[in-house]
C-alpha cells in the first residue's frame, strides 16, 4: 500500500521532489530501511542521517528526504528534515478518519498503550505507537506511518521537560486522552510534582471542546488535572475504586468485575498487579468514550501480554534450574519500583508461596536532589524479599540500607551481576529485574532470557 508519493509528500512538507516515487513506509534509521521506504535523514546530536542516505538507497529506499543541498536523484528536498517529518505527521493526522487516543502519565504509558491496542482491535483496524517512539522524533514518525485505512489509533506521549507534551499533542490531536498517573518522575527537571502534573496536562491543549479526558481518580493530583481539562472545555471520566467514580473496580480476583458508567462487566486480565487492573479500567473508560462496546473490548483483554521490559513474565530454565523471571527492565521510578515489588509478591502468592523472591535492581535516574533518599527508602518496600542484588552508584544507597540477610551482591555495572546472580539461583526463584534504561538492566534480562529455555508463564 502506498503511504506517500512524491506529490503528496511534497504538498505536505512544502519541499521539492526529484523523480517519481512511491513509499509504503517512513524510516529514520538506515539500518532498518526496507525496500520501498522513504528514508528521512535526521541530523541529530551524535549522527547526521545524511551520511547514510547512500546506504538507505542501496537497500531499496524509494527516496530520501534530505536538506536541499543534497544531490540525490530520488529525493524530497526540504529546508529542515525534522520539521518536515513533523509536517508529514500533521498531514497524516489531517487526512485520517481514525479516532485517536493519546496516552501520557508518569508511569504505565506503554502498558496502557499496548492494552488499548488489544482492546480497540476488537472493533476495527488499530494502529499504535511502536515501542517507545513517544518523543519529538518518534511520535511524528509514528503518525506519518499510520496506514490510510486505520480506524483507531493510539499514540503515547512522553516528556522530561515542560512544553514537550504541548508540541506532541498538537501533532496527535487526540479525540480521547488518558493520563495514567502523576508521580515524581523526571523530577530533576521540575521544581515540584505539581509542575509535572501541569506538564502532563498539556495533552489537553489540542483537543476539541467536548472531547473526553480519562483520569485516575486516586492520584493525588486528580483535582488539578480535572480543573485543567475542564478549562479546555473537555469532559472528564474518573476511574478508580470509589463509588463516585464514573468507572470503578468492584472486585479484582481471578476475574475483574467493574462498573463502566453504569454498565457492569466481568473480564480476565492475564497481567498481575493492582496498577495493571487500574490501567485496564483507564483503557475501558477510553473505549466507552469512543462509543464502542466495552464488554467486547474487555473480552479481548484476555489475550493481553505485557511487553518485554515492561513486566513480561517468563518461566526460564537456566543451568537446569527452573525459575520465573519478571522483565521490568526498561525504566524505573520509586512508584514503578513499588508496583513491581507488589507484583512480585502477588506472583509468589499465586504460585503457592514457594521459592524465594529475588530483586535485581539498577539505578533510578533523573530524580535530582532526591536520588539518594529515594533509593534508600526502597528498603522498606523490599522487606518481603529474600535476596536483593543491586547495580550502580545510586543503588549503593539501597544496598547499605538493607539488612545483611537481604544483601546478595552489589556491582558497579549491570554486566557484573550476571555471573553472581547465576551462581546464587535456586529452583523456584521468582526474579524481578528492574532499573532505568540507562542502568542497562535490560541487557541483563536479555542475557537471562537468551541463555535459558524460556516459555510463557500462565497467569
N, C-alpha and C positions, 0 to 999 in steps of 0.2 A: 504494500500500500504506500503510495506517495504521500509523504507528510509535508514536504516543502519542495518547491522547484525554484528555478532561477527567478521567475516572475513574482511568485508570492513572497519569497524571502526578500527580494529587492524592495517590494512595496512595504513590507513590514519594517525594514530597517532603514530605508532611505538610501541604501547602498547601490552600487553599480555592479552588474554581473558581467562576467566573461564566460562565453559559451552557454550552451543549453544543457541543463542537468536536472535530475530529479533525485530527491533524497528521501529515504524511508526512516531516517533516524538522525539525531543530532548528537555529536560526541565531542568532548573537550580533551580526552586523553588519547594520544596517538597509539598507545599500547593496546587500547580496546577498540580501535576502529575496525569496522566490518565493511564489506563491500556495500556501496550504496549510501554510506553515511555522509552527512555534512559535517566536516571537521571544523570546529571553531578554535582558532589559535588565540588562546588567552595569554596575556602577559602577566604573570604572577610575580610574587616576591622572590621566588627562587628559580623559576624557569619561565622561558618565553616560548609559548606554543608555536611561534613562527619558525623556530629551529627544527620543528618536527613535521612541517607541512609536507615535505617531500616524502617522508616515511608514510604519512597518512594516505597520500595519493597512491603510493606504491602498493598499499594494502587494499586499494579499491575504493577509497573515498570518492563520492561523486563530485565533490567540490570542497573548497576550503574557504571559510570566512576569514579574511585577513585584512590587515591595515592596508591602506591604499597604495603604499609603495611596493607591495609585494608583486612579483611578476608571474604569478601562477596562471596557467591557461584556463583552468576550470575554477573560477573563483567568484566570491561575493566580496567586493571591495568596500570597506567601511572606514569611518574615522576612528572608531573605538570598538574593538570586538566584544568586550564585556558589556558595554552599554547596548550594543546591537543584539547580543544574546538576550538581554532583558527586553528589548523591543520585540524579539521573536515571541517571548513569553506573553507580552501584552497582546500581541496579535492572536496567539493561540487561545488565550483566555477569551478574547472578544468573539472569536468565531465558534467556540464550542457551545453546544446545547446542554452540556453536562451540569448537574448540580454539584457544587463544590463545598467540601467540608475542610475547614482549616483547623489544625491542631497545634497548640502550644502548651507550655507549662514548664515548671522547673524539673519535674521528673515524670516518667511514664509516657512521654510523647510517642516514641517509636512503637511501644507495645500497643498503645491505643490506636495508632495509625494502622498497624497491621491487623488489629481486631476489626477495625472499621472496614478494611479491605475485604475481609471474610463476610462481615455482616451485610455489606452493600452488594457484594457479588451475587447474593441470593435474589437480587431484584434486577440485575442487568449488568452490562459490561462495566467493570470498575477498574480504575487506574489509580495508583498511589505512588507517592514519592519512593524512589528506590533507596534502600539503605538509609544513610543519614544525610542525604542530599537536601539539607534544610537551611542553607545559608544564602548569601547574596549571589553565589555562583550556582550552587546545587539546586536551589528552588527554581530559578528561571530555566535551567537545563531540564528539570523535570517537567515543567509546564510546557516548554517548547516541544517535548517529546510525547505529549498527550495525544493518543490516537483520535482520529476525527470522529469515530463512532462511539466515544466514551459517553456513558450515561451518568456515571457517578465518579467523582474524583476526590481524592483525599491528599491534602498537602500538609506536611509537617513544617513548622517554622521554629527555628532555634535562634538564640541570640546570646551574647555575653556583654552587650553594651546597649544603653538606651538608644532608641531611634532605629534599631535594626529591624524589629518586627514591623514598624510602620512602613518601611520600604518593601518588606516581603508581602504584607497584606495588600499593598497597592497592586502587586502583581497577581496574587491569587484571587482577590475579591471574593471571599467566602460567602456562600449562602447561609451556612451554619458554622459557628465557631465553637471550639471546645478549649477550655483552659483546665488542664488536669489538676494542678495544684500549684501553690506558691511556696517555695522553701528557700533557704539561704544557700543558693547555688550560684556560682559566678560572683559571690559576694565581694571578691577582690575588686570588682569594677563598679560596685554600687554602694552608696552611703548607708542604705538600710534595706530591709526586706520589703518595706513599703514601696521603695523605689523599684525593686524587682517586679512587684505586682503592677505598678504603673507601666513599666516597660512591656510586660506581657499583655496588658490591656490595650496596647497599640493595635492588637489584632482586630479590634472593633472599628478602626478608623475608616476602612474602605468597604464596610458592609452597608447595604441599603437599609434605610429605616424600615422597621417591621420585620427584619431578619431575626434569627434566634441565636442567642449565646447560651451554651450549656456550661454550667459552673458547678464545681464541687462545693456543696453547702457546708461541709465540715472543715474546709480550710479557714484558717484564722483571718484571711483577707477577703472572704466571700463578699462582705458588705461593700468593701472598696471596689471590687470588680463589678458587682451588681450596679452600683452607682455609675461607674464609668460606662457600662453597657447601655444603661437606660438614658444616659446623657447623649448617646449617639442615636437614640430612637429605636433601640433594639428591645426585643422581648427576651426574657430570661427563663430558662428551665433550670430549677435547682435539683441537684442529685445528692442523695445521702441516705441516712438511716432514720431520720426523724419523720414523724407522721406528717409534718407540714411540708415536706419536700415534694416537688412535682413528681419525681421519680425516686423510689426508695426500695431498699432491700428489706424484704420481710423475713427471710431466713436464708442462710447460706451454709448448707452441709454438703452432702454428696451432690445435691441439686440446689440450684438457686431459685428462690421464689421472689418475685419483685412486682411492684406496682408501678406501671409506667403511665402516668397521667390518668389514673383511674382504671387501667386495664391490668388485671392480674395475669402474669405469665410465669412459666417454670422452664428452666433450661439447665443444661450441663456445660460447665466450663472446664476444660482439661488443662487448667493452669492454676497453680497454688498461690495463696496469699490474699489477705484482705484487700491489698492495693489492686490486685487483678480483678477481684469482684467489683470494686469501686469503678475501675476503668471500664468494665463491661457495662455498667449502668450508664456511664457517660456515652458510650457507643450507642446503646439502645435509645437513649434520650435523643441523640442526633438522628437516628433512624426515624423516630416519631416526628421530629422537627421537619423532616423531609416528606412527611405524609405517607410513609411506607408501612407495610405490615411488620410490626415489631416482633411478633411470635415467629415469623419466618426467619427473620434475622437472628433471633435468639437460638432457634434450632440450628442454624448454620454455625454458631459459635462452638458447637460440639466438635468441629474439625480444627479449631484454632490451635496453633502451636507457637509458643514463644520463640522469637528468632535467636540465632546463635549470638552469644554475648549479651543477651537481654533477658536471661533467666531460663535458657534452654536446659532441660533435664535429660540426662542420658545415663543409662546403665553401661558401665565400661568394665572390661576385663583387662587389667594391667598386671603383667608378670604373674598370670594365673590367679589374680585376686579380683573378685567381683566387687566393684564399688559403684556408688551413684555420684555423678558429677553434675553440679549446678553451674552452668557457664553464664555468669552475670558480669562478665569482664569488660564490657565496652565502656562503662563510665561509672562514676560513684560520687555520692554526696552523703552527708550524715543521714538524711532522710531515707535515701535509697539503700544505704547500708543497713539501717534498722529494718527496713521492709524485707531485705534479703535474709537477714538473720531470722525473722519471724517465719519466712517461707521455709527455711531450712528446718526449723523446729516443727512446722506443720508436716513437712515431708517425712521427717523422722517418726513423728507420731503415727502417721498413716501407714508407715512401713512396719509398724509393730514395736516401735521404740527400741529397736535393736541396732547394734553398731554404734560407732562414735560419730559425733558431729565435729567436723574439721573445717575451720575457716582459713582461707589462704587469701590474704588481703594486701593490696598495693595502695600507694598514696592516693588521697583525695586531693585534687588540685584546684586552684583558683578560689580558695577560701579566704585569702587575705590574712588579716591580723588574727583571725580566729582559728587558723590552721592547726596550731599545736594543741590547743584546748579541744578542738573538735575531734582530733584523733584520740586523745587520751580518754575522752568521755565515752568512746565506743566500748570501753572495757565493761561497763555495767551491763550493756545490752548483750554482751557475749557471755554472760555468766553461765548459760546452759550449754556452752560448747566445751568439748573435751580438750581439743588442741587448737592452737592458733599460730599459723605461720604468717610472718609479715615481711614486707619488702619496701625499701625506700626510706629516705631521711625523715619524712613526716611520720610514717608508721612506726618508727623507732619510739615515738612517744607513747603509742598504744602498747607496744611490746613491754615497755618499762612499767606501764600501769596495770598489766595483767598479773594475777597470782602466778607464782612459779610453776604451779601444776599445769597451767594452761599454755605457758610459753613453749612452743615447739622449736622454732628457729627464726632468726631474723637475718635478712640478707640486704645488701645494698641495692641489688637489682633482681628483677624477676627471674632472670635466667639461672641464678644461683639457687633458687628454691627447688627447681625440678628434681635434682638428684636427692636432696634431703627429703622432699615430700614422698618420692617413690620408695625410699628406704623405710619410711615411717608408716606406710599404708598397711591397713589391716582389712581383711574381708568384711564387707558390710558397712564400711565407712561411707558417710554422706559428706561430700566435699564441696564447699562453696568457694568459688573463685571470683573475686571482685576487686575492682580498683578503677581509678580514672584511666582513660585511654593512654595518656602519657606515661602511666606506670608500667605499661606493656604486659599487664596480666593476661591480656588476650592471647599473647604468644604462648604463655604457659598453658592456658586452656586448650589451645590448638595442639600443642605438643602432647598433652594427655589424651585428647580425643583421637589423634592420628597414631599415637603409639600403642593404643589398645584396641580391643574389639568393642565397638560401641553399638548399642541398639536403643530404640526409643523406650522411654520409661512410661509405663501405663499409670495414669493418674485417675 
